[in-house]
């Protein structure tokens, strides 16, 4: 069975899970029936329980689906505390459904898989030892990878039915009113956790900071929460913000960033009221710096910035260069602090951010987005999930979601080390080429042939040569040679959903 990006899909799994193959980026206007959580009516005035052991005993049973959020990133202490109790309790056959998996969770997840505690996983991504373990067949059932917007869609449809959500928060009162803006482990927006709080049958908050009732502003509300557990420490604030927020000094990244900026400012979308989303990392942050100066020089203001937010973006808000910041996740302390003090920085949940099946997602209003790639092929398909060795080492995140922008730019070096980034065919299709408009490398740009309007607009930018993407692929191949063919078994270890729930690609087990 092949889909429209010519990827072979396992017919037995497709039929068993009632999946359809990816057909088009045009999703249409389906009429959706949403599910509702079971409600455990509370008649008490205190939801605080004495321990994680106590709340696990009350809530978790064999065969359930449990969830966590990843806003703490590598500073997360909640996941391992809860999973330790669940494993030791001998609970079996759980589906793990976090918004994403970070490196600090890997060892615990591997242990839980080996002991039969976890038998299914759905997530935005995985890296490191867990990605390697799954890629080599460590999990019996295929992982289902979903973008942030698709996870929201799947929860609302009931494709993911969360029995118990364990949500770490830096503060909560005795009835469960909580936010991400006060306490010792502040991370700002609770955008991904808000979906779990709204739709899970049971919601457990874990915090090291129980505050007087009523706690406001309340991102998660007492109407959604079943239990509150006080722990010694929910997270390490020094590890919540990764090192990705530093400005790069790498000449290659700066060259790419400068070229991205030229593409944006010479496009028809660079005008008063435009909207944009950038990622983290050196090149993307450098783009923000270049773009800021162009906005000042041309007296242009943006209507909103979207997505995972960093301090360089909130600085634009403070300067009046951006009217609003729509914030689903904060990547550094500066952005989290800004949400606490600036009413123009609006916390949004993952559905508002990017669910394709609601009554209006923010990504549908984007003019410009800058995204990265592990690989991009001559059909403009992008891989952000698996390495050139076939091992899972990334996350979809909001990549598919934001690529619906009017101008979707992929910024990537031509090669990394001795590995080509521009290839004949990507290892794994995550974002289809139909939704990608421009590739920017340090050598020049390639414009998707379907965008004749951009070819005209970008044809005379000084110092920015335009290539056919096949030419860039050949340039990369001349530098590093043809890649060694990958060796896989016939077994599928992961299914990659597109944002509408169809299957765009699979990942096979890597041969030892």
C-alpha positions as CSV (number, residue, x, y, z in Angstrom):
1,X,0.0,0.0,0.0
2,X,1.5,3.4,-1.0
3,X,0.4,6.9,-0.1
4,X,0.6,10.1,-2.2
5,X,4.2,10.7,-1.3
6,X,5.1,7.3,-2.6
7,X,5.8,5.7,0.8
8,X,5.1,2.0,1.3
9,X,2.8,1.4,4.3
10,X,2.3,-1.9,6.1
11,X,-1.2,-3.0,5.1
12,X,-1.7,-5.3,8.1
13,X,-1.0,-2.5,10.6
14,X,-3.0,0.1,8.5
15,X,-6.0,-2.2,8.6
16,X,-5.7,-3.3,12.2
17,X,-5.5,0.4,13.4
18,X,-8.0,1.6,10.8
19,X,-5.6,4.1,9.3
20,X,-5.7,5.7,5.9
21,X,-2.6,6.8,3.9
22,X,-1.7,10.4,3.5
23,X,-3.3,12.0,0.5
24,X,-3.0,15.7,0.6
25,X,-2.1,18.7,2.7
26,X,-5.6,20.0,2.0
27,X,-7.6,18.7,4.9
28,X,-11.0,20.2,4.1
29,X,-13.7,21.0,6.6
30,X,-14.8,17.8,8.3
31,X,-17.6,17.7,10.8
32,X,-16.2,16.4,14.1
33,X,-17.8,14.8,17.1
34,X,-15.6,15.5,20.1
35,X,-15.3,13.2,23.2
36,X,-15.8,14.3,26.8
37,X,-13.9,13.2,29.9
38,X,-15.5,11.2,32.6
39,X,-16.1,13.5,35.6
40,X,-15.5,12.4,39.1
41,X,-17.6,14.8,41.1
42,X,-15.8,16.3,44.1
43,X,-17.7,17.2,47.2
44,X,-14.7,18.0,49.4
45,X,-12.8,21.2,49.9
46,X,-9.3,19.7,49.7
47,X,-7.9,17.5,46.9
48,X,-4.4,17.2,48.4
49,X,-3.3,13.6,48.9
50,X,-0.3,12.5,50.9
51,X,1.9,10.8,48.3
52,X,2.5,9.7,44.8
53,X,2.0,6.1,45.9
54,X,-1.4,7.0,47.3
55,X,-2.6,8.8,44.1
56,X,-1.3,6.0,41.8
57,X,-3.2,3.4,43.9
58,X,-6.4,5.5,43.5
59,X,-6.1,6.1,39.8
60,X,-3.8,3.8,37.7
61,X,-4.9,0.3,36.6
62,X,-3.6,-2.2,34.1
63,X,-4.2,-1.3,30.4
64,X,-4.8,2.4,31.0
65,X,-3.4,5.4,29.1
66,X,-1.4,7.9,31.1
67,X,0.1,11.2,30.0
68,X,2.6,13.9,31.0
69,X,3.7,17.2,29.6
70,X,7.2,18.2,28.6
71,X,7.3,21.9,29.5
72,X,10.0,21.2,32.1
73,X,12.1,19.7,29.3
74,X,15.5,18.4,30.7
75,X,14.6,19.9,34.1
76,X,11.7,17.5,34.6
77,X,11.6,15.6,38.0
78,X,7.9,14.6,37.8
79,X,8.0,11.9,35.2
80,X,10.6,9.7,36.8
81,X,9.0,10.1,40.3
82,X,5.6,8.9,39.0
83,X,6.9,6.1,36.8
84,X,9.1,4.7,39.6
85,X,6.0,4.2,41.7
86,X,4.0,2.8,38.8
87,X,6.7,0.3,37.9
88,X,7.2,-0.8,41.5
89,X,3.5,-1.3,41.9
90,X,3.6,-4.0,39.1
91,X,1.1,-2.2,36.9
92,X,1.2,-3.6,33.3
93,X,0.2,-2.9,29.7
94,X,0.0,0.9,29.9
95,X,0.0,3.3,26.9
96,X,2.3,6.2,27.5
97,X,0.9,9.4,25.8
98,X,3.1,12.4,26.8
99,X,3.2,15.6,24.7
100,X,6.9,14.7,24.1
101,X,9.7,12.7,25.6
102,X,12.9,14.3,26.8
103,X,16.3,12.8,27.5
104,X,15.8,12.7,31.3
105,X,12.9,10.2,30.8
106,X,14.8,7.7,28.6
107,X,16.2,5.3,31.2
108,X,12.9,5.0,33.0
109,X,10.9,4.4,29.9
110,X,13.3,1.7,28.7
111,X,13.0,0.0,32.2
112,X,9.2,0.3,32.0
113,X,9.1,-1.3,28.5
114,X,11.4,-4.2,29.6
115,X,9.1,-4.9,32.6
116,X,5.9,-4.8,30.6
117,X,4.7,-1.7,32.3
118,X,4.6,0.2,29.0
119,X,3.5,-1.6,25.9
120,X,2.4,1.3,23.7
121,X,3.7,4.9,23.2
122,X,2.4,7.9,21.4
123,X,4.4,11.1,21.4
124,X,5.8,14.0,19.4
125,X,9.3,12.5,19.4
126,X,12.1,10.7,21.2
127,X,15.9,10.9,21.3
128,X,19.0,9.4,22.6
129,X,19.0,5.9,24.2
130,X,15.2,5.5,24.0
131,X,15.2,6.3,20.3
132,X,18.0,3.8,19.7
133,X,16.2,1.2,21.8
134,X,12.9,1.5,19.9
135,X,14.7,1.7,16.5
136,X,16.3,-1.6,17.2
137,X,13.0,-3.3,18.1
138,X,12.8,-2.8,21.8
139,X,9.1,-2.0,21.9
140,X,6.6,-4.7,20.8
141,X,4.0,-2.3,19.2
142,X,4.8,0.6,16.8
143,X,5.2,4.0,18.3
144,X,2.7,6.6,17.0
145,X,4.3,9.9,16.4
146,X,2.1,13.0,16.2
147,X,2.6,16.7,15.8
148,X,1.5,19.0,18.6
149,X,-1.6,20.0,16.7
150,X,-2.4,16.4,15.7
151,X,-2.0,15.3,19.3
152,X,-4.6,17.9,20.2
153,X,-6.9,16.7,17.4
154,X,-6.4,13.1,18.5
155,X,-7.3,13.9,22.1
156,X,-10.4,15.8,21.1
157,X,-11.5,13.0,18.8
158,X,-10.8,10.2,21.3
159,X,-8.0,8.7,19.2
160,X,-6.0,9.3,22.4
161,X,-8.2,8.7,25.4
162,X,-6.2,9.7,28.5
163,X,-7.2,7.8,31.7
164,X,-4.9,9.7,34.0
165,X,-2.8,12.8,33.3
166,X,0.1,13.5,35.7
167,X,0.9,17.2,35.3
168,X,3.8,18.9,37.1
169,X,3.2,22.6,37.9
170,X,5.3,25.2,39.7
171,X,2.3,26.1,41.9
172,X,-1.3,25.0,42.8
173,X,-3.8,25.6,45.6
174,X,-5.6,22.8,47.5
175,X,-8.3,22.5,44.9
176,X,-6.1,22.4,41.8
177,X,-6.0,26.0,40.4
178,X,-2.5,26.3,38.9
179,X,-0.3,28.2,36.4
180,X,3.2,28.0,35.0
181,X,4.3,31.5,36.1
182,X,5.0,31.4,39.8
183,X,7.3,29.3,41.9
184,X,10.8,27.9,41.8
185,X,10.5,25.9,38.6
186,X,8.7,28.5,36.4
187,X,8.3,27.6,32.7
188,X,5.6,30.0,31.5
189,X,2.9,28.7,29.2
190,X,1.1,25.4,30.0
191,X,-0.1,25.1,26.4
192,X,0.4,21.4,25.9
193,X,-0.7,20.4,29.4
194,X,-4.0,22.2,29.0
195,X,-5.3,19.6,26.6
196,X,-4.6,16.8,29.1
197,X,-6.3,18.8,31.9
198,X,-9.4,19.3,29.7
199,X,-9.9,15.8,28.4
200,X,-8.3,13.3,30.8
201,X,-10.7,11.2,32.9
202,X,-8.5,11.9,36.0
203,X,-6.1,14.8,36.4
204,X,-3.3,14.7,39.0
205,X,-1.3,17.8,39.7
206,X,2.2,17.5,41.2
207,X,3.8,20.6,42.7
208,X,6.4,21.7,45.3
209,X,4.5,24.9,46.0
210,X,0.9,24.8,47.4
211,X,-0.4,28.3,47.7
212,X,-3.4,29.9,49.4
213,X,-6.8,29.4,47.7
214,X,-7.9,30.7,45.3
215,X,-4.8,30.7,43.1
216,X,-5.0,33.1,40.2
217,X,-4.5,33.4,37.3
218,X,-5.5,29.8,36.8
219,X,-4.4,28.1,33.6
220,X,-5.5,24.8,34.9
221,X,-8.7,25.1,36.9
222,X,-10.2,23.3,40.0
223,X,-13.1,22.2,37.8
224,X,-10.6,19.9,35.9
225,X,-8.5,18.5,38.7
226,X,-9.0,15.4,40.8
227,X,-5.9,15.3,43.0
228,X,-3.0,17.5,44.1
229,X,0.2,15.9,45.3
230,X,3.0,17.9,47.0
231,X,6.5,16.7,46.2
232,X,9.9,18.0,47.3
233,X,10.8,19.4,43.9
234,X,9.1,19.3,40.5
235,X,12.0,20.5,38.3
236,X,15.3,22.1,37.9
237,X,14.8,25.6,36.6
238,X,18.4,25.7,35.3
239,X,17.6,22.9,32.9
240,X,14.2,24.1,31.7
241,X,15.8,26.6,29.4
242,X,18.2,24.7,27.0
243,X,21.4,26.1,25.6
244,X,19.5,26.7,22.3
245,X,18.7,30.3,23.2
246,X,22.3,31.6,22.7
247,X,23.1,33.7,19.7
248,X,25.3,31.8,17.3
249,X,28.7,32.9,16.2
250,X,29.1,30.1,13.7
251,X,29.7,31.8,10.2
252,X,27.7,29.1,8.4
253,X,24.6,29.6,10.6
254,X,24.9,33.4,10.4
255,X,25.1,33.2,6.6
256,X,22.0,31.0,6.5
257,X,20.2,33.4,8.9
258,X,21.1,36.4,6.9
259,X,19.8,34.8,3.7
260,X,16.6,33.7,5.4
261,X,16.1,37.3,6.5
262,X,16.6,38.5,2.8
263,X,14.0,35.9,1.6
264,X,11.5,37.2,4.2
265,X,12.0,40.9,3.6
266,X,11.9,40.5,-0.2
267,X,8.8,38.4,-0.1
268,X,5.3,39.8,-0.6
269,X,4.5,39.0,3.1
270,X,6.9,41.5,4.7
271,X,4.5,44.3,5.3
272,X,2.6,45.9,8.2
273,X,0.6,43.3,10.1
274,X,2.5,40.3,9.0
275,X,2.7,37.3,11.3
276,X,5.6,34.8,11.9
277,X,6.9,31.9,13.8
278,X,10.6,31.0,14.3
279,X,12.2,28.2,16.2
280,X,15.0,28.0,18.7
281,X,18.7,27.4,17.9
282,X,21.4,29.6,16.7
283,X,20.3,30.3,13.1
284,X,16.7,30.9,14.0
285,X,17.5,33.3,16.8
286,X,19.9,35.1,14.5
287,X,17.1,35.5,12.0
288,X,15.1,37.3,14.7
289,X,17.9,39.7,15.2
290,X,18.2,40.5,11.5
291,X,14.5,40.7,11.1
292,X,14.3,43.2,14.0
293,X,16.6,45.6,12.3
294,X,14.7,45.3,9.0
295,X,11.4,46.0,10.8
296,X,12.9,49.1,12.4
297,X,14.5,50.4,9.2
298,X,11.2,49.8,7.2
299,X,8.8,50.9,10.0
300,X,7.0,47.6,9.8
301,X,5.3,46.0,12.8
302,X,4.0,42.4,13.0
303,X,0.5,41.6,14.2
304,X,1.6,38.5,16.1
305,X,4.4,36.0,16.7
306,X,3.5,32.4,17.4
307,X,4.7,29.1,18.8
308,X,7.5,28.2,21.2
309,X,8.7,31.5,22.5
310,X,12.1,32.8,23.4
311,X,13.3,36.1,24.9
312,X,14.4,37.5,21.5
313,X,10.7,37.3,20.5
314,X,9.4,38.8,23.7
315,X,12.0,41.6,23.3
316,X,10.2,42.5,20.0
317,X,7.0,42.6,21.9
318,X,8.5,45.0,24.5
319,X,9.9,47.2,21.7
320,X,6.4,47.5,20.1
321,X,7.6,45.7,16.9
322,X,5.2,42.8,17.6
323,X,1.6,43.6,18.7
324,X,0.9,40.2,20.4
325,X,2.7,37.0,21.2
326,X,0.6,33.8,21.1
327,X,2.4,31.4,23.5
328,X,2.0,27.7,23.5
329,X,5.5,27.0,25.1
330,X,8.4,29.0,26.5
331,X,12.0,28.0,25.8
332,X,13.8,30.2,28.3
333,X,13.3,32.1,31.6
334,X,13.1,35.4,29.8
335,X,10.1,34.4,27.8
336,X,8.4,32.8,30.9
337,X,8.9,36.0,32.9
338,X,7.5,38.1,30.1
339,X,4.3,36.1,30.1
340,X,3.9,36.9,33.8
341,X,4.3,40.6,33.3
342,X,3.0,41.5,29.8
343,X,-0.7,41.0,29.1
344,X,0.0,41.0,25.3
345,X,1.6,37.6,25.7
346,X,-1.3,35.2,25.5
347,X,-1.1,31.7,26.7
348,X,-2.8,29.3,24.2
349,X,-3.4,25.6,24.3
350,X,-2.2,23.2,21.6
351,X,-5.7,23.1,20.0
352,X,-5.8,26.8,19.6
353,X,-2.3,26.7,18.3
354,X,-2.6,24.0,15.6
355,X,-5.5,21.6,15.7
356,X,-6.6,21.3,12.0
357,X,-10.1,20.1,13.0
358,X,-11.2,23.0,15.3
359,X,-13.0,26.2,14.3
360,X,-9.8,28.2,13.7
361,X,-6.2,27.4,14.6
362,X,-3.5,30.1,14.9
363,X,-1.2,28.4,12.4
364,X,-3.8,29.0,9.7
365,X,-3.1,32.8,10.1
366,X,0.6,32.6,9.8
367,X,2.4,34.5,7.0
368,X,5.9,33.3,7.6
369,X,7.5,30.3,9.4
370,X,11.2,29.3,9.6
371,X,11.7,25.6,10.2
372,X,14.8,23.3,10.4
373,X,15.5,19.9,8.9
374,X,17.6,16.9,9.4
375,X,17.1,16.1,5.7
376,X,15.2,17.6,2.8
377,X,14.9,15.9,-0.6
378,X,14.5,16.9,-4.2
379,X,10.7,16.9,-3.8
380,X,11.0,19.2,-0.8
381,X,9.9,16.5,1.7
382,X,11.4,17.1,5.1
383,X,12.7,14.7,7.7
384,X,13.0,15.9,11.3
385,X,12.6,12.5,12.9
386,X,15.3,10.0,12.0
387,X,19.0,10.2,11.4
388,X,20.9,9.2,8.3
389,X,21.4,5.9,10.1
390,X,17.7,5.3,10.4
391,X,17.6,5.7,14.2
392,X,14.9,7.8,15.8
393,X,16.5,11.0,17.1
394,X,14.0,13.8,16.8
395,X,10.5,15.1,17.2
396,X,7.8,16.3,14.9
397,X,6.9,19.1,17.3
398,X,5.0,21.8,15.4
399,X,6.8,21.2,12.1
400,X,3.9,19.9,10.1
401,X,1.5,22.3,11.8
402,X,3.4,25.6,11.1
403,X,4.3,24.5,7.5
404,X,0.8,25.6,6.5
405,X,2.0,29.3,6.6
406,X,1.9,31.4,3.4
407,X,5.7,31.3,3.3
408,X,7.3,28.1,4.7
409,X,11.1,28.4,4.8
410,X,13.4,25.5,5.6
411,X,16.8,26.6,6.9
412,X,19.5,24.0,6.8
413,X,23.2,23.6,5.9
414,X,24.0,21.8,2.7
415,X,25.9,19.2,4.7
416,X,26.5,18.4,8.4
417,X,29.9,17.1,9.1
418,X,30.2,14.4,6.4
419,X,26.5,13.8,6.0
420,X,24.4,15.4,3.3
421,X,21.3,17.4,4.3
422,X,19.9,17.8,0.8
423,X,19.3,14.2,-0.5
424,X,17.5,12.4,-3.3
425,X,14.9,10.9,-0.8
426,X,14.6,11.6,2.9
427,X,14.9,8.7,5.3
428,X,11.5,9.5,6.8
429,X,8.9,11.9,5.4
430,X,7.5,14.0,8.2
431,X,6.5,17.2,6.5
432,X,5.3,16.8,2.8
433,X,7.0,18.9,0.1
434,X,3.7,20.4,-1.0
435,X,3.7,22.6,2.1
436,X,7.4,23.8,1.8
437,X,8.1,26.9,-0.2
438,X,11.8,27.8,0.1
439,X,15.0,25.9,1.2
440,X,17.8,28.2,2.4
441,X,21.4,26.9,2.7
442,X,24.7,28.7,3.1
443,X,25.3,28.3,-0.7
444,X,21.9,29.7,-1.9
445,X,18.2,28.9,-2.0
446,X,15.9,26.6,-3.9
447,X,12.2,27.6,-4.5
448,X,9.5,25.0,-4.8
449,X,8.5,25.0,-8.5
450,X,4.8,25.4,-7.6
451,X,5.6,28.9,-6.3
452,X,6.1,30.9,-9.4
453,X,5.2,34.1,-7.5
454,X,8.1,33.6,-5.2
455,X,10.5,33.0,-8.1
456,X,9.6,36.4,-9.4
457,X,9.8,38.1,-6.0
458,X,13.1,36.6,-5.0
459,X,14.9,36.5,-8.4
460,X,17.1,39.6,-7.9
461,X,18.3,39.5,-4.3
462,X,22.0,40.6,-4.2
463,X,24.2,37.8,-3.1
464,X,21.5,35.1,-3.0
465,X,21.8,32.6,-5.9
466,X,18.8,30.5,-6.8
467,X,19.3,26.9,-7.6
468,X,17.1,24.0,-8.6
469,X,16.9,21.8,-5.5
470,X,18.4,18.9,-7.5
471,X,21.5,21.1,-8.1
472,X,21.9,21.6,-4.4
473,X,21.5,17.8,-3.8
474,X,24.3,17.2,-6.4
475,X,26.5,19.8,-4.7
476,X,26.1,18.0,-1.4
477,X,26.8,14.6,-3.0
478,X,30.0,15.9,-4.6
479,X,31.3,16.9,-1.2
480,X,30.4,13.8,0.8
481,X,29.7,11.1,-1.8
482,X,26.7,8.9,-2.0
483,X,25.3,7.6,1.3
484,X,25.6,3.9,2.2
485,X,22.2,2.2,1.8
486,X,20.5,1.7,5.1
487,X,19.7,-1.8,6.3
488,X,16.3,-2.4,7.8
489,X,14.2,-5.5,8.8
490,X,10.6,-5.8,7.6
491,X,9.3,-4.8,11.1
492,X,7.6,-1.4,11.6
493,X,8.7,0.3,14.8
494,X,6.9,3.6,14.3
495,X,4.1,5.2,12.4
496,X,4.3,8.8,11.4
497,X,0.9,10.6,11.3
498,X,0.3,13.7,9.3
499,X,-1.7,16.4,11.1
500,X,-5.0,15.0,9.9
501,X,-4.4,11.6,11.4
502,X,-3.4,9.9,8.1
503,X,-0.1,8.0,7.8
504,X,2.6,9.8,5.9
505,X,5.5,7.4,6.6
506,X,6.7,4.6,8.8
507,X,10.1,3.8,10.4
508,X,11.4,0.2,10.1
509,X,13.6,-1.6,12.6
510,X,17.3,-1.0,12.0
511,X,19.3,-4.2,11.5
512,X,21.9,-4.9,14.1
